[in-house]
Amino acid sequence: MSEVIAKPKPSPVAKTLLLPVFLPAVTVIFLLIVGTLSDPQRAGELFSQTLSLITVNFGWFYMLSVALFLLFMVSLAFTRWGNIKLGDDHTQPEYSFFAWFAMLFSAGYGIALLFFGVAEPVLHYAAPPVGTPETVDAAKQAMVISFFHWGFHIWAIYGLVGLSLAYFAFRHQLPLSIRSTLYPLIGERIYGPIGHTVDSFAILATIFGIATTLGLSVSQINAGMNYLWPAVPVSTSAQVVTIAVITGLAMLSVVAGMEKGIKRLSLLNIVLAMALMLFVFIVGPTLFLLETFLENTGSYLSSIVERTFSLQAYTSSDWVGNWTLFIFAWTIAWAPFVGMFIAKISRGRTIREFVLGVMLVPTFFTFMWFTVFGDTALHMIMVQGYDELMHQVQADHTIALFMLFENLPLSGLVSFVAVLLIITFFVTSADSGALVVDSLASGGQVNTPVWQRVFWAGMLGSVAAVLLIAGGLGALQTASIVSALPFAVLTYAHFLLSSE
């Protein structure tokens, strides 16, 4: 982490759209939409072939990248660089520790917790990557795998991007944009074609990462609405209509601005999520959850090195590609958005505070969430004999959360709250994602015209709808993994430059 960098001259970026960034990104997205809608079946086949090609040939690269990012972030906190402030030496943090931690909790991963919190442990229990299904060992393995997928590794990815952005923007007064992280390497050429290309790739990665999240959330919303109101069909058409309606709400939130829109929705998200988790913890097997939380955490920590470098190289299974690589690549694609959000709220923190806060707080909450929801589901199956939950989740991942609530008190009310929470997370992700993408397309500018943010919110909804039409979850997985590949290479640049 070099501390001596020449201050650049004022950036010549435009006040609104930076066309060399905007036009290439929009062109690629437009061609994807037109090509997919013209032949959805062929597009779906192409997505499937591309997914297989990337996971087979570049799986090792994703896993090695994430391992190096984690090692670097952990070691950085304990070096002398940890005392450097993200800002001038006398800059004070803009937010209290409590407010900062609360915002870290809500930093863009709520939809993933709601979608996978029940589904992933149950699916791994029913079909573990190794060993006998539906056993105690399978249950333990299911929880450790879930912790591994959503623990320190993904927050190392977010943290590395966020730290790079915050360091160069607040310490060296460069634009809050991905291009700024390359300043030590190429100097003021970040304002030229190289910088434009980097930000265009960042936009594409962010668009496809967020579209994947929106696609997953709308599938779960559709399943929840069908559970509450059986007359609502579970279909791609219903999901596309839902995307259109909720994208409209996201546009209204974008128009309302940060304070009245995103901030209020984020607070609502926190309240509803905490209420849901506390409810399940109290009415579920509370003592069992406390015990499994400790055991799961210990098992995760003891096996983290082996799992970090495991690619199932000696088997022909595609399990790693469908699970670990998808989640890590999705995280890399999502990193420009979450990283920029984390950077914005971290001015005035030291690097050590940043690393420890970003790595520990969200990870602890994630472990609690998966324990409460995942182990409650496993307890229902293993102890209470509720095998129907496992079979339903295997048949349809999106129904997992609602099948769990069906065996708890006040299932109708709690399911309604869950659907509402998924919708608010959808809106929050879409409008905050639109703000970040718009900033990238404007050369790091924050105060941009409303129509630009509305445009990007609509674009996010359109891409999510098109990917669902082209092949559902498979197309969403492909979009994330493919778009993450060039950004993974760029993140290596963050890693190498930060190591100097």
Long-range contacts (C-beta under 8 A, 24 or more apart in sequence): 1-76, 1-81, 1-84, 1-167, 1-351, 1-498, 1-499, 1-500, 2-184, 2-497, 2-500, 3-81, 3-84, 5-168, 5-172, 5-183, 5-184, 6-187, 7-172, 7-173, 8-172, 8-173, 8-174, 8-183, 8-187, 8-188, 9-188, 11-174, 11-175, 11-191, 11-443, 11-444, 12-191, 13-175, 13-191, 13-442, 13-443, 13-444, 13-445, 14-442, 14-443, 14-445, 15-442, 15-445, 16-442, 16-445, 16-448, 16-449, 16-452, 17-441, 17-442, 17-452, 18-196, 18-199, 18-441, 18-442, 18-443, 20-193, 20-196, 21-196, 21-199, 21-200, 21-203, 21-440, 21-441, 21-443, 22-441, 24-196, 24-197, 24-200, 25-200, 25-203, 25-204, 25-207, 25-441, 26-459, 28-204, 29-204, 29-207, 29-459, 29-463, 32-463, 32-466, 33-462, 33-463, 33-466, 36-466, 36-467, 36-469, 36-470, 37-466, 37-469, 40-469, 40-470, 40-471, 43-470, 43-471, 43-475, 44-470, 44-471, 44-474, 44-475, 47-470, 47-471, 47-474, 47-475, 47-478, 47-479, 48-471, 48-474, 48-478, 50-478, 50-482, 51-321, 51-474, 51-477, 51-478, 51-481, 51-482, 52-321, 54-478, 54-481, 54-482, 54-485, 55-318, 55-320, 55-321, 55-325, 55-481, 56-321, 58-485, 59-311, 59-320, 59-321, 59-325, 60-311, 61-488, 62-325, 62-328, 62-329, 62-332, 62-484, 62-488, 63-308, 63-309, 63-310, 63-311, 63-324, 63-325, 63-328, 65-332, 65-488, 65-491, 65-492, 66-153, 66-156, 66-157, 66-308, 66-328, 67-153, 67-308, 67-309, 68-495, 69-153, 69-156, 69-157, 69-160, 69-491, 69-495, 70-152, 70-153, 70-156, 70-308, 72-156, 72-160, 72-495, 72-498, 72-499, 73-156, 73-159, 73-160, 73-163, 73-355, 73-359, 74-152, 74-156, 74-355, 74-359, 76-351, 76-355, 76-498, 77-351, 77-352, 77-355, 77-356, 77-359, 78-352, 81-351, 82-350, 82-351, 82-352, 82-355, 83-350, 83-351, 83-352, 84-167, 84-171, 84-350, 84-351, 85-171, 85-348, 85-349, 85-350, 85-351, 86-163, 86-166, 86-167, 86-170, 86-171, 86-343, 86-346, 86-347, 86-348, 86-349, 86-350, 86-351, 86-354, 87-170, 87-171, 87-347, 87-348, 88-171, 91-170, 91-347, 91-348, 92-348, 93-346, 93-347, 93-348, 93-349, 94-345, 94-347, 94-348, 95-345, 100-345, 100-346, 100-349, 100-357, 101-357, 101-361, 102-270, 103-266, 103-345, 104-342, 104-345, 104-357, 104-358, 104-361, 104-362, 105-270, 105-361, 105-362, 105-365, 106-266, 106-269, 106-270, 106-428, 107-158, 107-338, 107-341, 107-342, 107-362, 108-213, 108-334, 108-337, 108-338, 108-341, 108-429, 108-432, 109-150, 109-154, 109-338, 109-362, 109-366, 110-269, 110-273, 110-421, 110-425, 110-428, 111-213, 111-214, 111-216, 111-217, 111-422, 111-425, 111-426, 111-429, 112-150, 112-213, 112-216, 113-150, 113-273, 113-366, 113-369, 113-370, 114-217, 114-220, 114-401, 114-418, 114-421, 114-422, 114-425, 115-216, 115-217, 115-220, 115-397, 115-398, 115-401, 116-146, 116-149, 116-150, 117-369, 117-370, 117-373, 117-374, 117-401, 118-373, 118-374, 118-377, 118-393, 118-400, 118-401, 118-403, 118-404, 119-393, 119-397, 119-398, 119-400, 119-401, 120-145, 120-146, 120-149, 120-370, 120-374, 121-146, 121-370, 121-373, 121-374, 121-375, 121-377, 121-378, 122-374, 122-377, 122-378, 122-381, 122-389, 122-390, 122-393, 122-394, 122-400, 123-393, 123-394, 123-397, 125-378, 125-381, 125-390, 126-390, 126-393, 126-394, 127-394, 129-312, 129-317, 129-319, 129-320, 134-390, 136-382, 139-378, 139-382, 140-295, 140-296, 140-299, 142-374, 142-378, 143-292, 143-296, 143-299, 143-370, 143-371, 143-374, 143-375, 143-378, 144-296, 144-299, 144-300, 144-303, 144-307, 145-307, 145-323, 146-370, 146-374, 147-296, 147-297, 147-300, 147-366, 147-367, 147-370, 148-300, 148-303, 148-304, 148-307, 148-324, 149-323, 149-324, 149-327, 150-327, 150-366, 150-370, 151-300, 151-363, 151-366, 151-367, 152-304, 152-359, 152-363, 153-308, 153-328, 153-331, 154-327, 154-328, 154-331, 155-358, 155-359, 155-362, 155-363, 156-359, 157-328, 157-331, 157-332, 157-335, 157-491, 158-331, 158-334, 158-335, 158-338, 158-339, 158-342, 158-358, 159-339, 159-342, 159-354, 159-355, 159-358, 159-359, 160-335, 160-339, 160-491, 160-494, 160-495, 160-498, 161-335, 161-336, 161-338, 161-339, 161-340, 161-491, 161-494, 162-338, 162-339, 162-340, 162-341, 162-342, 162-343, 162-346, 162-354, 162-358, 163-343, 163-351, 163-354, 163-355, 163-358, 163-498, 164-339, 164-494, 164-497, 164-498, 165-339, 165-340, 165-343, 166-342, 166-343, 166-346, 166-347, 166-354, 167-351, 167-498, 169-343, 169-444, 170-343, 170-347, 174-444, 175-443, 175-444, 175-445, 176-340, 176-343, 176-344, 176-439, 176-444, 176-446, 177-439, 177-440, 177-443, 177-444, 178-202, 178-336, 178-440, 178-490, 179-444, 180-444, 181-493, 181-494, 181-497, 182-493, 182-497, 184-497, 184-500, 185-493, 185-497, 191-443, 198-490, 199-440, 199-441, 199-443, 201-486, 201-487, 201-490, 202-336, 202-440, 202-487, 202-490, 203-336, 203-437, 203-440, 203-441, 204-483, 205-332, 205-333, 205-335, 205-336, 205-483, 205-484, 205-486, 205-487, 206-333, 206-334, 206-336, 206-337, 206-433, 206-436, 206-437, 206-440, 207-437, 207-459, 207-460, 207-463, 207-483, 208-333, 208-463, 208-479, 208-480, 208-482, 208-483, 209-330, 209-332, 209-333, 209-334, 209-335, 209-336, 209-337, 209-480, 209-483, 209-484, 210-334, 210-337, 210-429, 210-430, 210-433, 210-460, 210-464, 211-460, 211-463, 211-464, 211-467, 211-476, 211-479, 212-330, 212-333, 212-464, 212-467, 212-476, 212-477, 212-479, 212-480, 213-330, 213-334, 213-429, 214-243, 214-426, 214-429, 214-430, 214-460, 214-461, 214-464, 215-464, 215-467, 215-468, 215-472, 215-473, 215-476, 216-473, 216-476, 217-422, 217-425, 217-426, 217-429, 218-242, 218-243, 218-246, 218-426, 218-464, 218-468, 219-398, 219-468, 219-472, 219-473, 220-398, 220-401, 220-422, 221-246, 221-419, 221-422, 221-423, 221-426, 222-398, 223-396, 223-398, 223-399, 223-402, 224-401, 224-402, 224-415, 224-418, 224-419, 224-422, 225-419, 227-399, 227-402, 227-415, 228-412, 228-415, 228-416, 228-419, 234-396, 236-468, 236-469, 236-472, 239-465, 239-468, 240-465, 240-468, 240-469, 243-461, 243-464, 243-465, 243-468, 244-461, 244-465, 246-423, 246-426, 246-427, 246-430, 246-461, 247-430, 247-457, 247-458, 247-460, 247-461, 249-423, 249-427, 250-426, 250-427, 250-430, 250-431, 250-434, 250-457, 250-460, 250-461, 251-431, 251-454, 251-457, 251-458, 253-427, 253-428, 253-430, 253-431, 254-431, 254-434, 254-435, 254-450, 254-453, 254-454, 254-457, 255-450, 255-453, 255-454, 258-435, 261-431, 262-428, 262-431, 262-432, 262-435, 265-424, 265-427, 265-428, 265-431, 266-428, 268-424, 269-421, 269-424, 269-425, 269-428, 272-417, 272-420, 272-421, 272-424, 273-421, 275-417, 276-414, 276-417, 276-418, 276-421, 277-368, 277-369, 277-372, 277-373, 279-408, 279-414, 280-372, 280-373, 280-376, 280-404, 280-408, 281-372, 283-408, 283-409, 284-372, 284-376, 284-379, 284-408, 285-375, 285-376, 285-379, 285-383, 288-375, 288-379, 289-371, 289-372, 289-375, 289-376, 292-371, 292-375, 293-367, 293-368, 293-371, 293-375, 296-367, 296-370, 296-371, 296-375, 297-367, 300-367, 322-477, 325-481, 326-477, 326-480, 326-481, 329-480, 329-481, 329-484, 329-485, 329-488, 330-477, 330-480, 330-481, 330-484, 331-484, 332-484, 332-487, 332-488, 332-491, 333-479, 333-480, 333-483, 333-484, 333-487, 335-487, 335-491, 336-436, 336-440, 336-487, 337-432, 337-433, 337-436, 337-437, 340-436, 340-439, 341-432, 341-436, 373-401, 373-404, 376-404, 377-404, 380-404, 380-407, 397-473, 430-457, 430-460, 430-461, 431-457, 433-457, 433-460, 434-460
